[in-house]
Amino acid sequence: MSTADVILTVVAAGCIPAASALATASWPRRAPVAAILLWQALGLSWGLAAVGALVGFAAAGSRAAVGTGALSRLFSLARADNPAGMAMTIGPARLACLAAGLLLLGVLCWILVAAAASVLRARQRQRELLSLLAHCDPKVPGALVVDHPAAAAYCLPGLRPEIVISAGALDLLDADELAAVLAHERAHLRERHDLVLLPFLALLRAFSWAGIATRAYRSVGLLLEMHADDLVLRQRPARELATALLRVGAAGGGAVPAGAFAVAGAQVECEVAARVIRLLRPPPGLSNAATSLVLAGCGLLVVLPAVLLVLPLR
């Protein structure tokens, strides 16, 4: 194996404990955006490094491409007009690694496409139901109201974004709390948080047996809610959103369709409590130096495996 293959293996193996440590760290709540970027970088780095390490081991020893990256060595072996590559005998272990690498790449691409398709179908079904059951209300301009006694407020992202409020939420919240909830849902739509969460939803569905997939999905989901909370605070007092969260959370929330973001219904009580405490007693943000360090780490995590896949390195 080349030095690049060893580094890719170390990166792929190191991303798992790094993700576990990030899931239990307290600093992400001080800087949700930086933490979300780090989660994305860890996921992408793991995928690139794992596929690269497997392919690199399969292509190890190719005299036709010594000193090149794993992908270059693999392509040289696959070329029918390359006598050295054709003459090289690939053992069963390397064939198994090659198959595993290509299978992992295919699985990662497939689960992302499948998750996206599933979410789109769920949203389309929800929009069809809303066209039959929902109506406009002057109390909540720009939102749809569903006549249901449970308190629920959520948004459906997409090309035709919608904000949905239940009649129970209208009865439960006062005008200021309702305005804060609407601002929260608009923040989700404006920032396209659904696209950020989609890869983690795909990993959760494919690797539901892996605890880290569940922790990653829940952690990123909570950080996205906190980011939306922060955006609301630019327009409204913290007390309004905090009391709205407490009221909806105490009422038990309502059923939220797949692919939607809810103000509190999809979260457990401890997560809602963490958001309320953070709103009323905001923690100090990360220093510029710490934020720069996190962003630099994100860049390194993504660039390193990507470069090692093609960079000549013995």
C-alpha positions, 0 to 999 in steps of 0.5 A: 500500500502507498502512503496515500492509502495508509492516510486514507485508511487512518482518516476513514477509521478516525472519522467514526470516533471523531463523530462520536466525540462531536455528538457528545461535545457541548461547544456545538450549541455555542456555534451551530453553523460551524458544528453543522459544517463539521458534521458535513465534513466528517460525513463526506470525508469518511465516504471519500476516505473509505472508498479511496482506501478500499480501491487503493488497496485493490490497486496496490502494486500496479507498476504502471501507475506507481506513485499515482493516486488510487483512482489513477492506479485503478484506471490503469489496471482497467485499461485493456491497452495497458500490457503492464496492467493486464499482466498484473494478477490481482489476488482474491483479497484485492478483488474483494477490496475493489468490490467492497469499495465500488459497492460502498460508493454505489450504496452511498449514492443510492441511499442519498437518491432513495432518501431524496425520492422518498422525502419528495413523495411524502411531501407531494402526498402532504401537499395533496392532503393540504389542498383538500383540508387546509385553508388560509386564515388572516391570523397567519398570513402566508400560512395554511391552517388545518382544523386539528385540535393538537398543537402543531406547526411545521413547514414543507420545504421545496419549490413550493414551500408551505408553512402549516399551523394547526387550529390547536396551535392557534388556540394555544399561542398568543399573537407574539408567540405565533409570530415567533413560530412563523419566523422560525419556520420561515428560517428553515425554508429560507436556509434550506435546512432540509437539504442539510439534513437529507444526507444524514437521513439517508445514512440513518435509513441505510445504517439504522443499526449503527448508533453513530448514524442515529446520533449524527441525525439527531445532533444535526437536527437539533443544531438546525433547530438552534440555528433557526432559533438564532435567526428568529432572535434577530427579529423577535425577543427570545421570550416569545419563541421560548414560551411558544416552544414550552407551550407546544412541547407541553401540549405534546406537539402534533404528528409531523409528516416526513420531510417537514420541520416542526417547531417542537413536535419532532423533538424529545423533551430534553431537546426542547428544554435545551433550546429553551435554556439556550434562548433564555440564557444564551451561551457565549459564542466561540472565539474567532480563533476557535471558529477559524480552527473548526473551519480549517478542520472542515476544509482539511477533512474534505480536501485531504481524502479528495486530493489523495485519491488522485495526487501522486504520492508514494 
